[in-house]
Amino acid sequence: MRLSTTLNIFSLRRQDNTIEHMLEAIRFCKEAGYDALDIHFNEIDKLSRDEQDAFIETAKTLMAEAQMTLSQSHARFGSVADYSDPAQLEEYYQHVIRTIELAERLGAPWVVVHPLDFMGLCGLSEEETIKRNADFFHRAINVVPRIGLAFENTGRSYFCNADRLLALREAAGNHERFGFCWDTGHGNLIEGLDQEENIMKLGKLLKCTHIQDNRGINDDHFMPYMSS
């Protein structure tokens, strides 16, 4: 097992943090004993394409110097003002694809993606929610030639458990490059959810993990066992 940590904490969580701190953190993580990294592209997505390209080239150099690789990554996620508007959904799709392509350039084997909660946000049926996600991600897997996409359990949304994630993968064609990411903090937000049972259901298709903690109220992203 390789020990890895996400770098987005160095650009998002503290005052005055920047994208540049993510690059500096590559060496810090190596010195702290980590074997691999997880780069989250949500913040990088806010840069211009030229700035994104420069980030990738610098990250490649620093990772090679530190002899670090990506164990996983995370694509763009966020809210779409109107999920029922095809133009807005297409714009969001292009952002997701761009961040997947950036992760692929850094050699990430898997990139975590958030299924879209059309049921909760638009009032669509369960069947239509799964179908629209299947279409969205089946299209994506055909655009990026190598990297795998890991569907994440997304807390208080339709895709909160293993059964619904598995249904999404089946609807998307059970492609070998579709796997799963289990987020323990998101699981902890669902009252009565047996996380061990859900993880076992995902089995060998579990390709990524987000091991974090909270008090069952907010998605706090505490370190494990630090929620009390």
LUMMI-626666 format. One line per 3 residues: number of its first residue (from 0); their letters; for each residue x, y, z of N, C-alpha, C, O. Coordinates in steps of 0.001 Angstrom, whole numbers, plus 500000, padded with zeros to 6 digits. Last residue first. Layout:
BEGIN
NUM> a> X,Y,Z,X,Y,Z,X,Y,Z,X,Y,Z | ...
end
This chain:
BEGIN
227> ssm> 486219,514348,517153,485589,514560,518458,486227,515719,519203,485817,516035,520320 | 487603,513934,514835,486328,514654,514765,485711,514954,516119,484771,515743,516209 | 489853,512515,514255,490051,513843,514849,488737,514625,514915,488756,515849,515038
224> ypm> 489817,510142,512857,489756,510061,514319,489959,511409,515005,490211,511453,516209 | 491447,511524,510008,490755,510403,510648,490912,510417,512174,491996,510668,512701 | 491164,515123,509771,491971,513920,509709,491233,512779,510401,490450,513042,511314
221> fhd> 488165,516540,508361,489138,516370,509432,490011,515153,509140,489639,514273,508363 | 486181,517419,506519,487501,516951,506069,488539,517030,507177,489649,517521,506971 | 483524,518194,506912,484603,518997,507481,485994,518645,506970,486891,519488,506987
218> dni> 480646,518384,505958,481758,517679,505316,483061,518401,505680,483628,519126,504862 | 478587,518310,508921,479162,518962,507755,480308,518130,507197,480866,517278,507888 | 477695,516104,510572,476845,517264,510267,477302,517939,508980,476510,518122,508055
215> grn> 479440,514192,511416,478150,513745,510905,477205,514869,510551,476034,514625,510260 | 481853,515242,511987,480965,514982,513128,479578,514535,512684,478647,514504,513488 | 484433,513606,510022,483589,514743,510379,482705,514342,511551,482802,513221,512050
212> dqi> 487285,512607,508022,486358,512462,509142,485535,513736,509302,485891,514796,508788 | 488684,510541,505390,488542,511794,506135,487408,511630,507131,486666,510649,507095 | 489958,509194,502731,489844,508841,504145,489856,510125,504953,490909,510723,505174
209> htc> 488978,508363,499785,489150,509626,500495,488903,509305,501963,487756,509163,502384 | 490330,506094,497348,489679,506365,498630,489939,507806,499053,490972,508390,498727 | 489936,504077,494376,490432,505269,495076,489708,505391,496419,488614,504856,496598
206> kll> 488795,501735,493475,490108,502110,492958,490745,503274,493708,491964,503438,493677 | 486771,499147,493749,487177,500302,494551,488614,500650,494183,489543,499929,494547 | 486398,496797,492480,486163,497989,491679,486456,499273,492459,486397,500365,491895
203> kgl> 486581,494819,494293,487788,495126,493529,487624,496327,492616,488597,496818,492044 | 483953,496149,496281,484960,495115,496055,486175,495598,495290,486734,496652,495593 | 481505,497246,496739,482288,497775,495624,483445,496843,495272,483863,496760,494117
200> kmi> 480718,495848,499001,479930,495714,497778,480707,496200,496556,480583,495635,495470 | 482529,496783,500883,482626,495388,500440,481832,495163,499156,482239,494365,498312 | 481528,499350,501233,482866,499172,500664,483026,497752,500132,483592,497545,499058
197> nee> 479075,498752,502460,479111,499414,501165,480464,499247,500482,480524,499024,499273 | 479924,497587,504872,479090,496822,503946,479146,497427,502546,479252,496700,501558 | 481277,499768,506014,481988,498525,505707,481214,497702,504679,481795,497184,503726
194> qdl> 479211,501636,506388,480274,501898,505424,481041,500632,505063,481417,500452,503905 | 475975,501706,506643,477031,500785,507044,478162,500914,506019,478077,500367,504920 | 474081,504480,507577,474803,503835,506474,475929,502967,507028,476754,503449,507804
191> gei> 472812,505916,509562,472507,504500,509441,473249,503781,508333,473065,502576,508160 | 472939,508962,507842,472554,508271,509073,472206,506813,508783,471417,506511,507887 | 475559,510133,506166,474312,509406,505913,473963,508564,507132,474625,507565,507413
188> lng> 478008,511143,506703,476905,512098,506695,475552,511421,506520,474512,512055,506703 | 479832,509165,506336,479465,509469,507718,478313,510461,507811,477706,510611,508871 | 480316,509246,503613,479530,508149,504163,479027,508442,505560,477931,508025,505934
185> hgt> 481964,511466,503528,480649,511534,502899,479740,510427,503438,478554,510644,503685 | 484168,510354,504855,483477,511512,505424,482087,511666,504842,481135,511961,505565 | 484970,508336,503142,484453,507968,504462,483720,509129,505128,482765,508918,505876
182> dwc> 484412,507765,499876,484764,508864,500773,484134,508581,502130,482910,508584,502262 | 485563,505648,497400,484720,505738,498604,485274,506814,499516,486448,506790,499886 | 485342,505474,493941,486061,506084,495071,485095,506126,496248,483958,506579,496117
179> fgf> 485419,503009,491297,484764,503773,492357,485772,504382,493320,486885,503886,493492 | 485530,502788,487698,485664,502206,489029,484987,503117,490036,484100,503896,489689 | 485825,502237,484325,484957,502808,485339,485164,502059,486648,484996,500841,486705
176> reh> 487293,500814,482521,487898,502034,483061,486939,502827,483936,487216,503983,484257 | 485664,498815,481650,486762,498444,482551,487450,499670,483140,488124,499562,484164 | 482170,499581,481737,483480,499743,481095,484583,499464,482100,484465,499828,483270
173> nga> 479449,499191,482104,480408,498367,482853,481804,498413,482224,482517,497410,482189 | 477721,500986,480905,478310,499950,480079,479316,499061,480769,479978,498256,480114 | 476309,502700,482441,477334,503301,481581,478099,502255,480786,479034,502598,480062
170> aer> 474801,501021,483980,474117,501783,482945,475103,502405,481957,474778,502612,480788 | 476807,500120,485723,476132,499180,484832,475462,499915,483672,475548,499483,482523 | 477408,502483,487082,478431,501825,486265,477802,500849,485272,478223,500769,484118
167> lal> 474948,502948,488365,475474,503905,487400,476510,503248,486497,476487,503438,485281 | 474806,500788,490080,473780,500927,489046,474236,501897,487961,473948,501697,486781 | 476939,501389,491756,477011,500192,490913,475988,500252,489783,476265,499821,488664
164> lrd> 475858,503627,493020,477082,503753,492221,477228,502568,491268,477599,502739,490107 | 473723,502442,494330,473444,503430,493292,474672,503684,492418,474545,503929,491218 | 475071,500742,496118,474094,500203,495172,473842,501171,494022,473757,500756,492867
161> anc> 476657,502433,497747,477277,501548,496768,476288,501054,495719,476639,500958,494543 | 475323,505814,498123,475651,504462,498563,476148,503600,497402,476067,503989,496237 | 474637,508283,497162,475209,508240,498508,475637,506845,498927,476253,506688,499981
158> fys> 473546,509747,494888,474613,508745,494795,475373,508630,496125,476582,508852,496191 | 471795,511787,495686,471266,510500,495249,472339,509419,495279,472057,508284,495663 | 473358,513136,498670,472838,513259,497312,472330,511885,496891,472426,510925,497656
155> rgt> 475189,513662,500946,473732,513797,500936,473225,514108,499530,472732,515201,499254 | 477927,511963,499486,477277,512477,500685,475772,512538,500552,475144,511581,500099 | 478726,510697,497073,478740,512150,497219,477887,512661,498378,477206,513678,498252
152> nef> 481042,508342,496051,479835,508552,496846,479820,510007,497310,480801,510489,497877 | 482467,508696,492769,482556,508893,494222,481180,508960,494869,480257,509557,494315 | 483813,506793,490178,482622,507450,490692,482675,507508,492215,482901,506493,492873
149> alg> 486700,507179,488457,486201,506570,489692,485023,507375,490219,485197,508512,490658 | 488014,506423,485350,487143,507339,486082,486538,506609,487265,485935,505548,487106 | 491365,506019,484072,490116,505488,484589,489333,506544,485352,489919,507455,485936
146> irp> 493044,506995,480999,492796,507142,482431,491451,506521,482829,490513,506497,482033 | 493129,506782,478126,493776,505811,479013,493278,505840,480463,493114,504785,481076 | 491809,508691,476455,492117,507348,475964,492598,506334,476993,492487,505131,476757
143> vvn> 488915,510581,476697,490247,510393,477293,490656,508938,477076,489922,508033,477475 | 486526,510106,475323,487355,511261,474960,488773,511107,475483,489730,511461,474796 | 485169,508033,476403,485559,507896,475007,486441,509039,474526,487035,508959,473451
140> iar> 484526,508927,478878,485499,507839,478813,485981,507625,477381,487072,507097,477163 | 482520,510852,478295,483832,511262,478787,484879,510171,478599,486006,510463,478200 | 480331,509279,477536,480920,510219,476573,482335,510605,476997,483241,510677,476166
137> hff> 479901,508117,479981,480261,507259,478845,480885,508113,477745,481854,507705,477105 | 479131,510329,481469,480447,509739,481720,480865,508734,480649,482059,508523,480433 | 476624,511029,480302,477648,512042,480574,479030,511388,480674,479982,511840,480038
134> dan> 475170,508626,480350,475483,509271,479077,476649,510247,479231,477550,510285,478394 | 475022,508245,483130,475651,507227,482282,476053,507823,480942,477149,507560,480448 | 473560,510509,483873,474944,510354,484321,475691,509336,483465,476854,509541,483118
131> rki> 471135,509893,482639,471854,511106,482244,473314,511061,482692,474201,511522,481974 | 470449,507478,483981,470653,507510,482525,471470,508729,482110,472399,508607,481313 | 470133,508286,486663,471186,507324,486308,471491,507393,484815,472656,507370,484420
128> tee> 467956,510033,486302,469194,510492,486932,470355,509574,486575,471437,510043,486224 | 465989,508373,485282,466525,509424,484418,467834,509971,484982,468728,510336,484219 | 465547,506722,487530,465934,506143,486245,466590,507184,485349,467620,506918,484729
125> esl> 464697,508558,489454,465925,507804,489659,466442,507262,488334,467637,507337,488051 | 463489,511625,487849,463328,510301,488439,464689,509644,488661,465704,510101,488134 | 464245,515049,488788,464092,513961,487826,463958,512632,488552,464280,512529,489736
122> gcl> 464644,517333,490270,463417,516578,490479,463189,515467,489481,462066,514985,489334 | 466983,518674,490156,466000,518960,489095,464687,518229,489284,463726,518468,488553 | 468403,517925,492408,468510,519297,491924,467451,519658,490899,467064,520821,490787
119> gmf> 467889,515225,492952,467770,516213,494023,467716,517637,493518,467057,518482,494124 | 468265,514141,490353,467043,513893,491112,466846,514983,492166,465777,515585,492261 | 470787,514783,489491,469647,515351,488759,468343,515175,489535,467419,515976,489386
116> dlp> 473576,514959,490677,472327,514622,491365,471139,515284,490668,470555,516232,491192 | 476258,513439,489016,475396,514613,489124,474027,514220,489683,473404,513268,489214 | 479257,512034,490423,477999,511908,489673,477098,513107,489958,477179,513711,491028
113> hvv> 482494,513243,490349,481242,513300,491106,480057,513063,490180,479866,513825,489232 | 485518,511350,489999,484488,512234,489444,483231,512144,490295,482939,511104,490886 | 488991,510830,490150,487709,510769,490844,486748,511782,490224,487120,512926,489960
110> vwp> 491052,509050,488026,490615,510380,488425,489199,510258,488996,488323,509649,488382 | 493879,506921,487885,492440,507100,488109,492167,508550,488489,492957,509186,489187 | 496564,507239,487306,495863,506070,486765,494345,506198,486858,493614,505660,486027
107> agl> 498237,510161,486249,497296,509586,487216,496601,508376,486607,496090,508470,485491 | 500061,511502,484625,500216,510078,484845,499309,509470,485885,499577,508368,486365 | 499679,514065,483857,500564,513854,485006,500692,512379,485385,501362,512047,486362
104> rea> 497827,513759,481849,499171,514225,481483,500167,514056,482622,501366,513918,482383 | 495590,513122,483350,496192,512094,482499,497605,512483,482105,498488,511628,482034 | 495002,515594,484451,495405,514488,485330,496094,513393,484535,497071,512804,484997
101> lei> 494236,516931,482119,495398,517392,482879,495917,516291,483804,497125,516086,483921 | 491916,515479,481442,493062,515482,480535,494337,515938,481249,495408,515383,481006 | 490306,516190,483588,490679,514786,483409,491899,514689,482502,492811,513905,482764
98> tri> 489996,518901,483071,490744,518506,484263,491125,517023,484221,492162,516641,484764 | 488526,518784,480646,489837,519442,480691,490635,518992,481905,491831,518725,481789 | 486168,517501,481496,487061,516856,480544,488454,517467,480588,489452,516746,480570
95> vhq> 485079,519505,483171,485410,518185,483711,486417,517486,482804,487409,516937,483284 | 484675,521548,481291,485592,521759,482414,486022,520423,483021,487194,520233,483345 | 482772,520322,479659,484067,520690,479087,485099,520972,480173,486278,520667,479994
92> yye> 480627,520091,481459,481263,518898,480917,482648,519223,480374,483596,518473,480607 | 479911,522785,481767,480447,522042,482906,481196,520800,482429,482275,520491,482935 | 478908,523213,479187,480046,524003,479679,480720,523300,480855,481947,523229,480927
89> elq> 476764,521431,479228,477861,521222,478284,479101,522007,478708,480221,521508,478595 | 475137,522631,481118,475661,521292,481384,476845,520986,480461,477814,520352,480879 | 474490,524975,479806,475247,525042,481051,475867,523689,481391,476989,523620,481892
86> apd> 473082,523907,477611,474263,524737,477391,475131,524808,478648,476356,524713,478569 | 470873,522520,478745,471920,521786,478011,473200,522597,477820,474294,522034,477862 | 469575,522900,481833,469962,523718,480692,471102,523026,479951,472208,522951,480485
83> syd> 469240,521478,484096,468314,521161,483010,468628,521949,481746,468025,521707,480699 | 470938,522520,485942,471307,521234,485356,470389,520851,484197,470737,519982,483398 | 471929,525597,486387,470693,524939,485972,471053,523648,485238,471425,523674,484065
80> avs> 474448,526026,487536,473313,526871,487910,471982,526211,487563,471031,526258,488343 | 476215,523425,488915,475778,524012,487658,474508,524788,487983,473601,524265,488631 | 478790,523137,491315,477383,523315,490987,477225,523886,489589,478011,524725,489149
77> gfr> 481462,520724,491005,480838,521948,491492,479408,522038,491010,478889,521120,490375 | 484697,519561,490025,483315,519338,490426,482748,520659,490905,483492,521601,491178 | 487378,518293,488115,486542,519436,488487,485186,518940,488984,484609,518010,488421
74> ahs> 488863,515254,489434,488417,516161,488381,487651,517336,488966,487324,517363,490152 | 491654,514122,491106,490249,514515,491252,489913,515535,490188,490589,516555,490052 | 493697,511131,491329,493500,512557,491166,492016,512858,491295,491214,511963,491561
71> qsl> 496209,508829,492480,494868,509145,492014,494800,510648,491850,495744,511358,492195 | 498881,508687,492797,498127,507454,493028,496713,507587,492506,496083,506598,492133 | 501465,510124,491008,500078,510286,491433,499449,508917,491627,499481,508081,490724
68> tmq> 504814,509944,492412,503830,509749,491358,502438,510056,491908,502257,510226,493114 | 508162,511038,493056,506770,510887,493473,505887,510684,492248,506185,511197,491170 | 510828,511888,493059,510484,510484,492807,509088,510157,493374,508882,509156,494061
65> aea> 511452,514494,493084,511113,513898,494386,510810,512406,494273,510563,511741,495279 | 511846,514912,490360,512951,515172,491290,512709,514504,492639,513644,514007,493266 | 509275,514342,489438,510399,513508,489020,511581,513673,489965,512237,512697,490328
62> mlt> 507853,516427,490609,507532,515052,490979,508663,514104,490584,508971,513166,491319 | 508992,518633,489307,509137,518494,490757,508841,517072,491216,509508,516563,492118 | 508207,518130,486612,509619,518260,486989,509820,518014,488475,510718,517268,488864
59> kat> 505397,518109,486820,506121,516953,486285,507574,516970,486736,508108,515955,487184 | 504913,520715,487718,504603,519580,488583,505330,518330,488124,505831,517568,488951 | 505642,522156,485421,506392,522336,486671,506162,521168,487612,507103,520679,488238
56> eif> 503689,521212,483624,505116,521014,483331,505966,521172,484589,506907,520407,484800 | 501307,522021,484926,501564,520611,484638,503053,520370,484409,503615,519418,484950 | 501572,524831,484948,501486,524075,486205,501851,522618,485971,502622,522041,486738
53> adq> 501485,525385,482228,502712,525676,482976,502728,524914,484295,503770,524409,484713 | 498835,524667,481688,499925,523951,481030,501239,524160,481776,502019,523221,481939 | 497513,526596,483244,497347,525169,483537,498482,524354,482935,499027,523461,483583
50> edr> 498266,528900,481905,498698,528716,483294,498565,527250,483712,499405,526729,484445 | 496943,528433,479483,498403,528572,479500,498947,528353,480906,499972,527695,481082 | 494280,528426,480375,494856,527209,479812,496377,527272,479781,497038,526263,480028
47> slk> 493970,530055,483603,493894,530055,482144,494540,528769,481620,495270,528101,482353 | 492441,528485,486518,493518,529153,485809,493240,529194,484315,492384,528464,483814 | 490510,526899,487579,490228,528336,487561,491304,529125,486822,491110,530304,486527
44> die> 491518,524370,487696,490548,524650,486638,490253,526135,486523,489793,526591,485476 | 492866,524322,490041,493654,524516,488822,492739,524852,487649,493149,525542,486716 | 490835,523687,491816,491425,525024,491861,492202,525324,490580,492192,526455,490095
41> nfh> 490299,521045,490973,489227,522034,491060,489770,523457,491048,489237,524327,490359 | 492106,518969,490895,492174,519970,489842,491066,521010,489905,490911,521790,488965 | 494217,517583,493205,492820,517936,492981,492793,519119,492015,493394,520158,492290
38> idl> 496451,514984,493316,496268,516387,492939,494814,516609,492547,494264,515924,491685 | 497903,513001,495487,496579,513140,494880,496414,514625,494585,496255,515430,495502 | 500960,511039,495562,500184,512257,495726,498811,512124,495070,498586,511261,494222
35> ady> 503158,508859,497479,502468,509297,496267,501581,510495,496605,501467,510905,497760 | 504396,508444,499894,504909,507728,498726,504347,508271,497423,504985,508159,496376 | 505422,510529,502608,504408,510065,501668,505066,509441,500444,506144,509855,500017
32> gae> 507292,511605,504343,507160,510156,504280,506075,509638,503360,505822,508434,503324 | 507982,514221,504365,507138,513771,505473,506880,512269,505435,506315,511712,506377 | 509295,514540,501971,510094,514581,503201,509308,514078,504401,509893,513565,505355
29> kcf> 507055,514483,500291,508106,513461,500176,508921,513395,501461,509199,512310,501972 | 505759,516780,501097,505109,515485,501296,506116,514346,501199,506033,513366,501939 | 507589,518749,500282,507250,518600,501700,506648,517224,501978,506984,516581,502973
26> ria> 507554,518482,497490,508764,518128,498235,508458,517903,499716,508996,516984,500333 | 504898,519294,497074,505380,518012,496553,506617,517561,497323,506714,516411,497752 | 504483,521854,497975,504108,520754,498869,504572,519399,498358,504636,518443,499131
23> elm> 505020,523516,495880,505995,523445,496977,505739,522227,497852,506670,521640,498403 | 502605,523154,494500,503867,522701,493910,504942,522554,494985,505687,521574,494992 | 500818,524332,496213,500633,522931,495866,501928,522360,495295,502294,521220,495579
20> hei> 501643,526937,496183,501910,526156,497393,501690,524667,497161,502300,523833,497831 | 500631,527859,493790,502073,527642,493891,502435,526814,495123,503419,526076,495109 | 497980,528296,494384,498321,527141,493569,499800,526821,493690,500189,525652,493692
17> tnd> 497987,529434,497847,497883,529617,496402,498183,528305,495698,498587,527326,496326 | 496825,530851,500931,497363,529739,500155,497101,529970,498675,496124,530616,498296 | 495643,532845,502419,496801,533203,501594,497440,532017,500889,498511,532167,500300
14> qrr> 494315,530605,504827,494418,531960,504303,495726,532150,503551,496780,531682,503981 | 493627,527226,503763,494166,528217,504686,494293,529572,504008,494368,529671,502783 | 492507,525530,501811,492004,525490,503173,492504,526609,504089,491861,526908,505095
11> lsf> 493596,525686,499176,492177,525947,499437,491862,526226,500899,491026,527080,501193 | 496105,524819,498674,495615,525933,497856,494252,526420,498295,493793,527465,497834 | 496665,522705,500273,497662,523773,500232,497229,524938,499349,497927,525950,499287
8> inl> 494689,520913,499827,494669,521601,501125,495635,522776,501134,495462,523727,501896 | 495319,519663,497499,494477,520849,497405,494337,521572,498730,493912,522726,498761 | 496828,517382,497616,497553,518646,497683,496630,519856,497718,497097,520972,497942
5> tts> 496171,514426,499533,495784,515414,498530,496556,516704,498723,496898,517077,499846 | 498487,511715,499957,497615,512758,500495,497295,513748,499389,498051,513892,498429 | 499406,508235,500428,499323,509481,499665,498398,510461,500362,497625,510088,501244
2> lrm> 501188,505327,500644,500583,506379,501450,500591,507669,500643,501648,508143,500225 | 500522,502210,499140,501228,503468,499107,500458,504514,499903,499230,504576,499844 | 500834,498805,500000,500000,500000,500000,500868,501244,500000,501833,501337,500759
end
